[in-house]
Amino acid sequence: MTVTATRSILRLINSTLRTNHFVGLQSKCYASTQTTDLKEILRELIPKEQKRIAAFKAEHKDTVIGQVTLDMVYGGMRDIKGLVYETSLLDSNEGIRFRGKTIQECQAQLPKAKGGEEPLPEGLFWLLVTSQIPTQEQVDWVTQEWNNRADIPQHVVTMLNNFPAQLHPMSQLSAAVTVLNLGSKFAKAYSDNVPKSKYWEYAYEDSMDLIAKLPTIAAIIYRNLYRDGTAVGAIDSKKDWSWNFATMLGYDNKSFVDLLRLYLTIHSDHEGGNVSAHTSHLVGSALSDPYLSFAAAMNGLAGPLHGLANQEVLIWITKLVEKIGETPTDEQIKQYVLDTLKTSVVPGFGHAVLRKTDPRYTCQRDFALKHLPNDNMFKIVSQLFKVVPAILGDIAKIKNPWPNVDAHSGVLLRYYGMKEMNFYTVLFGVSRALGVLAQMIWSRALGFPLERPKSETTDSLMAIVAAKKKTGANVSDRTKA
Ligand SMILES: CC(C)(COP(=O)(O)OP(=O)(O)OC[C@H]1O[C@@H](n2cnc3c(N)ncnc32)[C@H](O)[C@@H]1OP(=O)(O)O)[C@@H](O)C(=O)NCCC(=O)NCCS
């Protein structure tokens, strides 16, 4: 196939996705404006979606949708289309779309808190689950549900209170979520032999419970480590999820609460192949309950090439300030970046899929321009935006020189007084729950099977290549096999 033909197909796919995105779910979702009960809506949507997918599979199951080359296999499976993940889709140039909506569209269309300017993460969750923009009443219903489910079992509190202060907050989060599975409704239903068609209902219950409890767990970790173990206080049932989270952490600044709403919205989902989403998808496919699956995802998010990068960025910028001061010149920044490249990656830049500036970066930059335009650290982030892409762009092996989401978040949190960088990935984790758990409900509803890709050894790959050569197949024929 020629490059031009491939491009035309890609253009066609993109425009189809934009115009018909989730048309199956949306066109049939008429009931959602009449009820505020998310589970009731799912009960209507699921059979329709099951039917739509069954018909699609029956008609097209033998259609070849991609090729696999040796390079892809050794290259961390980049670009291999091997997962179905419904809640979001990443375009390498445009960035993420949540159920077909860009971040800007979500900011404009999702309901906001009274007096707030950023979308409520409750609304984003509703969108991820149903593919529809919720009404204010529906978002209020989610808030209420989460507030009602927020209590933490005493054994989890005791465990958190007994962790050594040196234990990284992400390890604490993962451990706390793992032991929360004592109360898993999914695990109980499975051992009670509940029929497969009902799995999603228990995955839903666990997901709602877990999302509701995460801010309290995160706040206990924060206060134990950085606020002398002071109590997080009670949930205010009249306030939204982010307001309660900010308050439990000990922050009452109105703009910080709005930042948290934005932060928790944009970090939620980034299609299915990234380490945390893929991990939760994989572990969930073994019918491990949502707690175990999400805890596994958090262990992946804790890696420096994934979620931990937001902590790494601020550590790196702080060292820059220590070395060359708060108002460096572009030339000094350039030298600092070149020095960094001698020993490590430049944190906050590059991406496995994106090839342009991450829109999650751009919306955080817009927030900074509005709320903290004169902050010195923000100015350094802006200088890095100007200087780094040119440097990385000159290094042939780097596919994307542009900033990603992690390049900006730390500076915003720091501005409002959250200087404990080790904690940043926990915030990312709380947000990531919205995406991976929305998908998990659907994974169980659609009866996704155990994930089990085929692996090869280098010797077996060599044997495959040798056999192909012997039969005279050329490289491109081989990859189509
Ligand atoms: C995100 C990241 C892991 C993607 O990796 P990837 O898919 O392998 O990206 P590429 O294909 O462009 O990488 C090719 C090479 O360029 C390097 N590279 C990519 N981004 C780089 C960066 N920001 N600084 C220095 N080198 C970088 C890679 O390490 C790799 O080098 P290697 O072949 O010697 O191992 C990578 O860009 C990175 O490490 N960025 C910094 C960490 C970060 O911000 N992570 C958060 C991601 S949201």
The ligand as an SDF file (V2000), in Angstrom:
LIG
                    3D

 48 50  0  0  0  0  0  0  0  0999 V2000
    7.5470    9.1500   27.6130 C   0  0  0  0  0  0  0  0  0  0  0  0
    8.7150    8.3480   27.0780 C   0  0  0  0  0  0  0  0  0  0  0  0
    9.0190    7.2050   28.0520 C   0  0  0  0  0  0  0  0  0  0  0  0
    8.3060    7.7400   25.7270 C   0  0  0  0  0  0  0  0  0  0  0  0
    9.3170    6.8590   25.3510 O   0  0  0  0  0  0  0  0  0  0  0  0
    9.4020    6.2580   23.8810 P   0  0  0  0  0  0  0  0  0  0  0  0
    8.0670    5.8710   23.4000 O   0  0  0  0  0  0  0  0  0  0  0  0
   10.4450    5.2120   23.9040 O   0  0  0  0  0  0  0  0  0  0  0  0
    9.8530    7.5220   23.0620 O   0  0  0  0  0  0  0  0  0  0  0  0
   10.7810    7.5880   21.7900 P   0  0  0  0  0  0  0  0  0  0  0  0
   10.4420    6.4980   20.8200 O   0  0  0  0  0  0  0  0  0  0  0  0
   10.7460    8.9920   21.3010 O   0  0  0  0  0  0  0  0  0  0  0  0
   12.2180    7.2490   22.3980 O   0  0  0  0  0  0  0  0  0  0  0  0
   13.3160    7.0090   21.5690 C   0  0  0  0  0  0  0  0  0  0  0  0
   14.5640    7.3610   22.3270 C   0  0  0  0  0  0  0  0  0  0  0  0
   14.5200    8.7620   22.6690 O   0  0  0  0  0  0  0  0  0  0  0  0
   14.6960    8.9230   24.0620 C   0  0  0  0  0  0  0  0  0  0  0  0
   13.8520    9.9890   24.5740 N   0  0  0  0  0  0  0  0  0  0  0  0
   12.5010   10.1140   24.4570 C   0  0  0  0  0  0  0  0  0  0  0  0
   12.0820   11.1680   25.1620 N   0  0  0  0  0  0  0  0  0  0  0  0
   13.1610   11.7180   25.7380 C   0  0  0  0  0  0  0  0  0  0  0  0
   13.3520   12.7980   26.6230 C   0  0  0  0  0  0  0  0  0  0  0  0
   12.3490   13.5290   27.0880 N   0  0  0  0  0  0  0  0  0  0  0  0
   14.6190   13.0910   27.0160 N   0  0  0  0  0  0  0  0  0  0  0  0
   15.6640   12.3560   26.5590 C   0  0  0  0  0  0  0  0  0  0  0  0
   15.5420   11.2870   25.7610 N   0  0  0  0  0  0  0  0  0  0  0  0
   14.2940   10.9770   25.3580 C   0  0  0  0  0  0  0  0  0  0  0  0
   14.2510    7.5960   24.6530 C   0  0  0  0  0  0  0  0  0  0  0  0
   14.7810    7.4070   25.9630 O   0  0  0  0  0  0  0  0  0  0  0  0
   14.7570    6.6100   23.6410 C   0  0  0  0  0  0  0  0  0  0  0  0
   16.1500    6.4580   23.8530 O   0  0  0  0  0  0  0  0  0  0  0  0
   16.8540    5.0140   23.7980 P   0  0  0  0  0  0  0  0  0  0  0  0
   16.5360    4.4740   22.4360 O   0  0  0  0  0  0  0  0  0  0  0  0
   18.2900    5.3160   24.0080 O   0  0  0  0  0  0  0  0  0  0  0  0
   16.2510    4.2100   24.8980 O   0  0  0  0  0  0  0  0  0  0  0  0
    9.9640    9.2340   26.8720 C   0  0  0  0  0  0  0  0  0  0  0  0
    9.6450   10.2760   25.9980 O   0  0  0  0  0  0  0  0  0  0  0  0
   10.4980    9.7750   28.1740 C   0  0  0  0  0  0  0  0  0  0  0  0
   11.2710    9.0840   28.8560 O   0  0  0  0  0  0  0  0  0  0  0  0
   10.1150   11.0480   28.5500 N   0  0  0  0  0  0  0  0  0  0  0  0
   10.5140   11.6080   29.8100 C   0  0  0  0  0  0  0  0  0  0  0  0
    9.6850   11.0120   30.9370 C   0  0  0  0  0  0  0  0  0  0  0  0
    8.2690   11.5280   30.9000 C   0  0  0  0  0  0  0  0  0  0  0  0
    8.0210   12.7010   30.7610 O   0  0  0  0  0  0  0  0  0  0  0  0
    7.3170   10.6130   31.0780 N   0  0  0  0  0  0  0  0  0  0  0  0
    5.9060   10.9670   31.1390 C   0  0  0  0  0  0  0  0  0  0  0  0
    5.1920   10.5170   29.9440 C   0  0  0  0  0  0  0  0  0  0  0  0
    3.5120   11.0900   29.9250 S   0  0  0  0  0  0  0  0  0  0  0  0
  1  2  1  0
  2  3  1  0
  2  4  1  0
  2 36  1  0
  4  5  1  0
  5  6  1  0
  6  7  2  0
  6  8  1  0
  6  9  1  0
  9 10  1  0
 10 11  2  0
 10 12  1  0
 10 13  1  0
 13 14  1  0
 14 15  1  0
 15 16  1  0
 15 30  1  0
 16 17  1  0
 17 18  1  0
 17 28  1  0
 18 19  1  0
 18 27  1  0
 19 20  2  0
 20 21  1  0
 21 22  1  0
 21 27  2  0
 22 23  1  0
 22 24  2  0
 24 25  1  0
 25 26  2  0
 26 27  1  0
 28 29  1  0
 28 30  1  0
 30 31  1  0
 31 32  1  0
 32 33  2  0
 32 34  1  0
 32 35  1  0
 36 37  1  0
 36 38  1  0
 38 39  2  0
 38 40  1  0
 40 41  1  0
 41 42  1  0
 42 43  1  0
 43 44  2  0
 43 45  1  0
 45 46  1  0
 46 47  1  0
 47 48  1  0
M  END
$$$$
